[in-house]
Amino acid sequence: MHQTLSTIDELLRIPAPCPAPIGLACDGTDLWIGSFETHRIYGLNAQRGTVFEESKAPGRPYGLTVTGDALRVVVGDENDDRFIRRYIMGKDFKSDAIACPDHTGSFLAYDGDRLYLSQRDHRCILELDQAGTVLRSIPVPAQITGMVVVAGRFYLATTESRESDDYRLLCLDARKAEPEVVELASIGFAARSLGFDGTKFWTNCRAENQIVAFAKPG
């Protein structure tokens, strides 16, 4: 790790529909954004840059991912204990909630079958069943600030510490007994969340209230 890497190939930046964007997920051409500041989530048409849906979250939203016609959202309560909540697109948040293990977790990914939760300080990805039971813990050699599953592999935005300004894109293949990790590119800003729309990645540049699209390396 820590080799010199080329920087991600940015394709475009669009203004975020909210201050302090942190959560992001892709649903075809649409993006779903969660705001650290307004405690709301936003459905955004990426091509037009227009909001088509907006809802108040039951706490502060962190990571989110698309699971069919719903979102799963990591939400922090008044004590910042983290729960996974369900948001039905076009409707609202449901009352059910799953407590994150140790009440901590930031970002979510979904592979069509299982839900995955990242724990930044523990440097791991947890595979969860529908009840939130941990089925497997996958070690990661850095702190995770964004996560998505593409073609069976995890793509991760990572950094060494909260004080570091060195952010990197990693690919982690956990389908073997020993996970394989490859550093792909440097990210020139503090990236938050990671999504993939089928051709390109998306992430948040929270400090500049922008959403950034970049090419898949290789």
C-alpha positions in Angstrom: 0.0 0.0 0.0 1.0 3.7 -0.1 2.4 3.5 -3.6 2.3 6.6 -5.8 -1.0 6.6 -7.7 -2.6 8.6 -10.5 -5.5 10.8 -9.4 -9.1 9.8 -10.3 -10.3 11.0 -13.7 -13.0 13.5 -12.8 -15.8 13.7 -15.4 -18.0 16.4 -13.9 -19.1 18.2 -10.8 -22.6 19.3 -10.0 -23.8 21.4 -7.0 -25.2 19.3 -4.2 -28.9 20.0 -3.4 -28.0 20.6 0.3 -25.1 21.7 2.5 -22.7 19.1 3.8 -23.6 16.2 1.6 -22.4 12.9 3.1 -24.6 10.0 2.0 -24.9 9.1 -1.7 -26.4 6.2 -3.7 -27.1 5.7 -7.4 -30.4 4.4 -8.8 -29.9 4.4 -12.5 -29.7 8.1 -13.6 -30.9 9.3 -10.2 -28.8 10.0 -7.2 -29.9 9.9 -3.5 -28.1 12.4 -1.3 -28.1 12.7 2.5 -27.2 15.9 4.3 -25.1 16.0 7.5 -26.5 19.4 8.2 -30.2 19.5 7.2 -30.9 15.9 8.4 -32.8 15.3 5.1 -32.4 13.0 2.1 -32.9 14.2 -1.5 -33.7 12.4 -4.8 -31.7 14.2 -7.5 -31.8 13.8 -11.2 -28.1 14.0 -12.0 -28.6 15.1 -15.7 -30.8 18.0 -14.9 -29.5 18.7 -11.4 -33.0 19.0 -10.1 -34.5 17.6 -6.9 -37.6 15.4 -7.4 -38.0 14.1 -3.9 -37.1 15.3 -0.4 -37.7 13.9 3.1 -36.8 14.6 6.7 -34.8 11.7 8.2 -35.4 10.5 11.7 -32.0 11.7 12.8 -28.7 12.5 11.1 -28.3 10.5 7.9 -24.9 9.0 7.0 -24.5 6.3 4.3 -27.3 5.0 2.2 -27.8 2.4 -0.5 -30.5 1.4 -2.9 -32.3 -1.9 -2.3 -35.0 -2.2 -4.9 -37.8 0.3 -4.4 -36.3 1.4 -1.0 -33.2 2.9 0.5 -31.4 1.6 3.5 -30.0 4.6 5.5 -27.6 4.7 8.5 -29.2 7.2 10.8 -27.7 8.6 14.1 -30.1 9.5 16.9 -29.7 12.3 19.5 -26.8 10.3 21.1 -25.3 9.5 17.7 -26.1 5.8 18.2 -26.4 4.4 14.7 -29.4 2.5 13.3 -30.2 1.3 9.8 -33.6 2.7 8.7 -35.7 1.9 5.6 -37.0 4.6 3.3 -39.6 3.8 0.7 -39.1 5.8 -2.4 -41.9 8.2 -3.1 -43.3 7.7 0.4 -41.4 8.1 3.7 -39.2 6.4 6.3 -40.7 3.3 7.9 -40.8 2.8 11.7 -38.7 -0.3 11.8 -35.0 0.1 12.6 -32.0 -2.2 13.0 -29.3 -1.2 15.5 -25.8 -1.1 14.0 -23.4 -3.5 15.8 -21.8 -1.6 18.7 -24.2 1.3 17.6 -21.5 2.4 15.1 -21.4 2.3 11.3 -21.2 4.8 8.5 -21.7 3.5 5.0 -23.8 0.9 3.3 -23.6 -1.3 0.2 -25.9 -3.9 -1.2 -25.1 -6.7 -3.7 -28.6 -7.7 -4.5 -28.7 -10.3 -1.7 -26.8 -9.1 1.4 -26.4 -5.7 3.1 -22.9 -4.5 4.1 -22.1 -1.9 6.7 -18.7 -0.2 7.1 -17.3 0.7 10.5 -14.7 3.4 10.1 -12.7 3.1 13.3 -12.8 -0.7 13.4 -11.6 -0.7 9.8 -14.0 -3.4 8.7 -17.0 -4.2 6.6 -19.8 -6.2 8.2 -22.0 -8.6 6.2 -25.5 -8.5 7.7 -28.6 -10.6 7.4 -32.1 -9.2 7.3 -32.3 -9.0 11.1 -28.9 -7.2 11.3 -27.0 -10.2 12.6 -23.4 -10.1 11.6 -22.6 -13.0 9.3 -19.0 -12.0 8.5 -16.4 -9.3 9.3 -14.1 -8.3 6.5 -10.9 -6.4 7.5 -9.9 -3.4 5.5 -6.4 -1.8 5.7 -7.7 1.8 6.0 -10.6 3.9 7.3 -13.6 3.7 5.0 -15.3 6.9 3.9 -17.4 5.4 1.0 -18.4 2.0 -0.2 -20.2 0.3 -3.2 -20.4 -3.2 -4.6 -19.7 -3.5 -8.4 -19.5 -6.9 -10.1 -19.0 -8.7 -6.8 -16.2 -6.5 -5.6 -16.1 -3.7 -3.0 -14.9 -0.3 -4.2 -13.9 1.8 -1.3 -13.0 5.5 -0.6 -10.4 5.3 2.1 -8.0 7.4 4.2 -5.5 6.6 6.9 -7.0 8.8 9.7 -9.3 11.6 10.4 -6.4 14.0 10.3 -5.1 12.8 6.9 -5.8 14.6 3.6 -4.7 11.5 1.6 -7.8 9.7 0.2 -7.6 6.7 -2.1 -9.9 4.4 -4.1 -9.4 0.7 -3.3 -10.9 -2.4 -4.8 -11.4 -5.3 -2.3 -12.4 -8.8 -3.5 -13.8 -10.7 -0.5 -15.0 -13.7 -2.4 -11.9 -15.7 -1.5 -10.7 -16.9 1.9 -8.1 -14.1 2.0 -9.5 -10.8 0.7 -7.5 -9.2 -2.1 -7.0 -5.5 -1.9 -5.7 -3.3 -4.8 -5.2 0.5 -4.6 -6.5 2.0 -7.8 -6.2 5.8 -7.6 -5.7 8.8 -5.5 -8.7 11.0 -4.7 -7.8 14.7 -4.4 -10.3 15.6 -1.8 -12.0 14.3 1.3 -14.5 11.9 -0.4 -17.7 10.9 1.4 -19.8 8.0 0.1 -19.4 6.1 -3.2 -21.9 5.1 -5.8 -21.8 3.5 -9.3 -24.4 4.2 -12.0 -23.3 1.4 -14.3 -20.6 3.4 -16.1 -19.0 5.8 -13.6 -18.5 6.4 -9.9 -20.1 9.2 -7.9 -18.9 10.7 -4.6 -19.4 13.8 -2.4 -16.9 16.6 -1.9 -18.6 17.7 1.3 -16.3 20.7 1.9 -17.3 22.3 -1.4 -20.9 21.1 -1.4 -20.4 19.3 -4.7 -21.1 15.9 -6.1 -18.3 14.5 -8.2 -18.5 11.9 -11.0 -15.3 10.1 -12.0 -14.3 7.3 -14.4 -13.8 3.7 -13.4 -10.1 3.1 -13.3 -8.8 0.7 -16.0 
